[in-house]
Amino acid sequence: MKRISQDCQSGLPDNCAVKQQQLPAYRLQLSANKILSGFFATGVFCLGVGVILLLSAKTIKEVEINYTEKCANCAKLRENAANFDKECNCSIPFFLPETMKGNVYMYYKLYGFYQNLYRYILSRSNSQLVGTDVKDVRNCAPFKTSHNGIPIAPCGAIANSMFNDTIILSYNLNSSIHIKVPMIRSGITWWTDKYVKFQNPSFQNLSSAFAGTTKPPNWPKPVYELDEEDPGNNGFINDDFIVWMRTAAFPTFKKLYRRLHRIEHFTEGLPAGSYSFNITYNFPVNRFRGEKAVVLSTLTWSGGSSLFLGLAYVVTGAVTWLAFFSMLAVHLRLKERKTFFLQQ
């Protein structure tokens, strides 16, 4: 019995303050006044931030031109896959009532295009996109290889469905003089996407790096010829390609396409007046009953024109204040009852 008692004692923790849980501790004791003050301050903060965000979003100038129906002839042409090599253009005039001062950004917007489907998101090869192995197509079903068995680069459903309309903005001084608005495509991607997640193979000749591969079925040209004007914007580091590969969470989304180059007539932004979009129509949307639009927008310190964040803060502040007034009413009621009993 004595040996068993010694074995049990040997398994006990050391008799110190840490292991015996005897360290001094501070127990937070919140009074009703402190809790009510915290709820009141939180409500004031959320409501204030929400109102500021909403006012900031209201200052943004935005113009959206839906060209699905306006380019109906081109849309009909694109529904037939046999017409893939036929070019179709349409021009959409519009009037800008107010000057869009500052930095102006051009977006393309799609309605009803689900980039958030699970199999669609997985249909890509990250080892391809970082330039490690351009022939790695293991996760790219159903766009892994061509009918001849040649690996596709870039492979996968995301790359194959890349938005490929060409949009040019023109400023119409009069009926005969049209000035092409200078828009640049650089600086439209996230830094981590451009310099970390997407890299070209380490070859001096980019076309040689993609030897033994073929272009995606829906692409008119290979990945190393995406930008004929800027050789440094080809391959997997092409800005338009990188923007498209960052999938959207909702079926209606817009993605950055170009930004205004503030030179000559456009140093202050886009002046009010007559404009037109000249669109080379390539991306079909009628098959999935979708729509396409072009968006011109300015930005503020808080971002774009979405009201979601501001409304979220306002609703949070309102609910917090509702809880504050409810608890205050209960607290005062109990205080009155306690005073009444003490007087008895």
C-alpha positions in Angstrom: 0.0 0.0 0.0 2.9 2.3 0.8 4.5 1.8 -2.6 1.2 2.5 -4.4 0.7 5.7 -2.5 4.2 6.8 -3.4 3.6 6.1 -7.1 0.4 8.2 -7.0 2.2 11.1 -5.4 5.0 11.0 -8.0 2.4 11.7 -10.7 1.3 14.9 -9.1 2.4 18.3 -10.6 5.0 20.3 -8.9 3.9 22.5 -6.0 4.5 25.8 -7.7 2.2 28.7 -8.5 2.1 28.0 -12.2 1.3 24.3 -12.1 -1.1 24.7 -9.1 -2.9 27.6 -10.9 -2.3 30.0 -8.1 -1.0 32.9 -10.1 -2.6 36.3 -9.4 -5.2 37.1 -12.1 -7.4 40.1 -12.9 -11.1 39.3 -13.2 -12.9 41.8 -15.4 -15.9 43.1 -13.6 -18.1 45.1 -16.0 -20.8 47.3 -14.5 -24.0 48.2 -16.3 -22.7 51.7 -16.9 -19.5 50.4 -18.6 -21.4 48.0 -20.8 -23.9 50.6 -21.8 -21.1 53.1 -22.6 -19.4 50.5 -24.8 -22.5 49.8 -26.8 -23.2 53.5 -27.2 -19.6 54.3 -28.4 -19.6 51.3 -30.8 -22.9 52.5 -32.3 -21.7 56.0 -32.7 -18.5 54.8 -34.4 -20.3 52.4 -36.8 -22.9 55.0 -37.7 -20.3 57.7 -38.3 -18.1 55.5 -40.5 -21.1 54.3 -42.4 -22.4 57.8 -43.2 -18.9 58.8 -44.3 -18.5 55.8 -46.6 -22.0 56.4 -48.1 -21.2 60.1 -48.7 -17.9 59.1 -50.3 -19.5 56.6 -52.6 -22.1 59.2 -53.7 -19.4 61.5 -55.0 -18.2 58.9 -57.5 -19.2 59.5 -61.1 -20.1 56.4 -63.1 -21.4 55.7 -66.6 -22.5 52.2 -67.6 -23.3 51.3 -71.3 -24.9 48.0 -71.9 -24.1 46.9 -75.4 -25.7 43.4 -75.5 -28.7 44.5 -77.6 -27.0 47.4 -79.3 -24.5 45.0 -80.9 -27.2 42.4 -81.7 -25.9 41.7 -85.2 -22.5 40.9 -83.9 -24.0 38.8 -81.1 -25.9 36.7 -83.6 -22.7 36.2 -85.7 -20.8 35.0 -82.7 -23.4 32.4 -81.8 -22.2 30.3 -84.8 -18.8 28.9 -84.0 -18.0 28.6 -87.7 -17.7 32.5 -87.8 -14.8 32.6 -85.3 -12.5 34.1 -87.8 -14.9 36.8 -89.0 -14.4 40.2 -87.3 -17.5 42.2 -86.2 -17.4 45.8 -85.0 -20.1 48.1 -83.6 -20.1 51.7 -82.4 -22.1 53.0 -79.5 -22.4 56.8 -79.1 -23.2 58.3 -75.7 -23.1 61.7 -74.0 -21.2 62.5 -70.9 -23.2 65.2 -69.0 -20.5 66.0 -66.4 -16.7 66.1 -66.4 -15.2 63.0 -64.7 -12.3 64.6 -62.9 -9.2 62.8 -61.7 -8.3 59.2 -62.4 -10.9 57.5 -64.7 -11.1 53.7 -65.0 -12.8 51.6 -67.7 -14.3 48.2 -66.7 -16.1 45.5 -68.6 -19.1 44.1 -66.8 -20.8 40.7 -67.3 -24.2 39.6 -66.1 -25.0 36.0 -65.5 -21.5 34.6 -65.9 -20.8 32.1 -63.1 -17.0 32.2 -62.4 -17.7 30.7 -58.9 -18.5 27.2 -60.0 -16.3 24.7 -58.1 -15.1 22.7 -61.2 -14.5 25.9 -63.1 -12.3 27.4 -60.4 -10.2 24.2 -60.1 -9.7 24.0 -63.9 -6.3 25.6 -64.0 -2.6 24.7 -63.6 -0.7 26.8 -61.1 2.6 25.1 -62.1 2.0 26.3 -65.6 1.1 29.9 -64.6 4.2 30.4 -62.5 6.3 29.2 -65.5 7.6 26.0 -63.9 6.2 23.5 -66.4 4.1 24.7 -69.3 3.1 21.1 -70.2 1.6 20.4 -66.8 -2.2 20.0 -67.6 -3.2 17.5 -64.9 -5.9 19.7 -63.3 -7.2 21.4 -66.4 -10.1 19.2 -67.4 -11.9 19.5 -69.8 -9.3 21.7 -71.6 -6.1 19.8 -71.0 -5.1 18.9 -74.6 -6.1 19.5 -78.1 -7.8 16.8 -80.3 -4.2 15.9 -81.4 -3.1 15.3 -77.8 -1.0 18.5 -77.6 -0.9 20.2 -74.2 -2.9 23.5 -74.0 -1.1 26.6 -72.6 -2.7 28.2 -70.7 -5.0 25.2 -69.9 -8.3 25.0 -68.1 -11.8 26.4 -68.3 -10.9 29.8 -66.8 -8.3 30.6 -69.4 -10.3 29.2 -72.3 -13.3 31.5 -71.4 -11.2 34.7 -71.2 -13.0 37.9 -72.1 -11.6 39.1 -75.5 -13.7 42.0 -76.7 -11.7 45.0 -77.8 -13.1 48.3 -76.5 -11.8 51.7 -77.7 -13.1 55.0 -76.3 -13.4 58.0 -78.7 -14.0 61.7 -77.9 -16.2 63.3 -80.6 -15.2 67.0 -81.0 -17.7 67.2 -83.9 -19.3 65.0 -86.5 -16.0 64.7 -88.4 -13.3 64.9 -85.7 -12.9 61.9 -83.4 -10.1 61.7 -80.9 -9.1 58.4 -79.5 -9.0 58.7 -75.7 -5.6 57.5 -74.4 -6.1 54.4 -72.2 -3.4 52.3 -70.8 -3.5 48.7 -69.7 -0.5 48.6 -67.3 -1.1 48.8 -63.6 -4.5 47.1 -63.6 -3.5 44.0 -61.8 -2.7 43.2 -58.2 1.1 43.3 -57.4 1.2 39.8 -56.0 -0.6 38.5 -59.1 1.8 40.2 -61.5 5.1 39.4 -59.8 4.4 36.3 -57.7 1.5 34.2 -59.0 2.0 34.6 -62.7 5.5 34.2 -64.4 6.7 33.4 -67.8 9.1 30.4 -68.4 12.7 31.5 -68.2 13.5 31.6 -71.9 14.8 34.5 -73.9 12.5 33.8 -76.8 8.9 33.5 -75.5 7.6 31.6 -78.5 10.3 28.9 -77.9 9.2 28.6 -74.2 5.8 27.5 -75.4 7.0 25.1 -78.1 5.1 21.8 -78.0 1.9 23.5 -76.7 -1.1 24.9 -78.4 -3.5 27.8 -77.7 -6.9 27.3 -75.9 -9.7 26.4 -78.3 -11.5 29.7 -77.9 -8.4 31.9 -78.4 -7.7 33.4 -81.8 -3.9 33.6 -81.1 -1.4 32.0 -78.8 -0.5 33.3 -75.3 2.8 34.8 -76.4 1.1 37.0 -79.0 -1.6 38.6 -76.8 -0.2 42.1 -77.0 1.4 43.1 -80.3 2.2 46.6 -79.2 4.1 45.7 -76.0 6.3 42.6 -76.1 6.7 42.7 -72.4 3.0 42.2 -71.9 2.8 38.7 -73.4 2.6 35.3 -72.0 1.3 34.5 -68.6 2.1 38.1 -67.4 -0.4 39.7 -69.7 -2.4 42.2 -67.7 -5.8 41.3 -69.3 -5.1 37.6 -68.7 -4.2 38.0 -65.1 -7.3 40.1 -64.4 -9.5 37.5 -65.9 -7.9 34.6 -64.0 -8.8 36.2 -60.7 -12.3 34.7 -60.5 -15.3 36.6 -59.3 -17.5 35.6 -56.4 -20.9 36.6 -57.9 -22.4 36.0 -61.4 -22.6 39.8 -62.0 -19.2 41.4 -61.8 -17.0 43.9 -63.4 -13.2 43.8 -64.0 -10.7 46.5 -64.7 -10.0 46.8 -68.4 -8.1 50.1 -68.9 -7.3 53.3 -67.1 -7.1 56.9 -68.4 -3.7 58.2 -69.5 -4.0 61.9 -68.5 -2.3 63.7 -71.3 -3.2 66.4 -73.9 -6.9 67.0 -73.9 -7.5 64.7 -70.9 -5.1 66.0 -68.2 -8.0 66.8 -65.8 -10.0 63.7 -66.6 -12.8 63.1 -69.1 -14.4 66.3 -70.1 -18.2 66.5 -70.7 -19.3 65.9 -74.2 -20.0 63.4 -76.9 -18.2 60.0 -76.9 -18.5 56.6 -78.5 -17.3 53.1 -77.7 -15.9 51.3 -80.7 -16.2 47.6 -79.9 -14.7 44.5 -81.6 -17.3 41.9 -80.6 -15.8 38.5 -79.8 -17.1 37.3 -76.5 -20.5 35.6 -76.9 -23.1 35.9 -74.1 -26.4 34.8 -75.6 -25.6 31.2 -75.0 -25.9 31.6 -71.3 -28.5 34.4 -71.5 -26.0 36.9 -70.2 -25.3 40.5 -70.9 -22.2 42.8 -71.4 -21.6 46.4 -70.5 -18.8 48.9 -70.4 -18.4 51.0 -67.2 -16.5 54.3 -66.8 -15.9 55.3 -63.2 -13.9 57.4 -60.9 -12.6 56.3 -57.5 -12.3 57.8 -54.0 -10.2 56.9 -51.0 -12.8 54.4 -50.0 -12.9 52.5 -53.3 -15.6 52.2 -55.9 -19.3 53.1 -56.0 -20.5 50.1 -54.0 -22.8 51.0 -51.1 -22.5 47.7 -49.4 -19.7 48.6 -46.9 -21.3 51.8 -45.9 -24.8 50.2 -45.4 -23.1 47.4 -43.4 -21.6 49.9 -41.0 -24.9 51.8 -40.7 -26.9 48.7 -40.1 -24.4 47.5 -37.5 -24.5 50.9 -35.8 -28.3 50.9 -35.8 -28.5 47.4 -34.3 -26.0 48.3 -31.6 -27.9 51.4 -30.7 -31.1 49.4 -30.6 -29.4 47.0 -28.2 -28.1 49.9 -26.1 -31.6 51.5 -25.7 -33.1 48.1 -24.9 -30.5 47.4 -22.2 -30.8 50.9 -20.9 -34.6 50.5 -20.5 -34.2 47.2 -18.7 -31.5 48.7 -16.4 -33.6 51.7 -15.5 -36.6 49.5 -14.9 -34.7 47.2 -12.5 -33.1 50.2 -10.8 -36.6 51.7 -10.1 -37.8 48.4 -8.8 -34.8 48.0 -6.5 -35.3 51.6 -5.2 -39.0 50.8 -4.5 -38.2 47.7 -2.5 -35.5 49.5 -0.5 -38.0 52.3 0.4 -40.5 49.6 1.6 
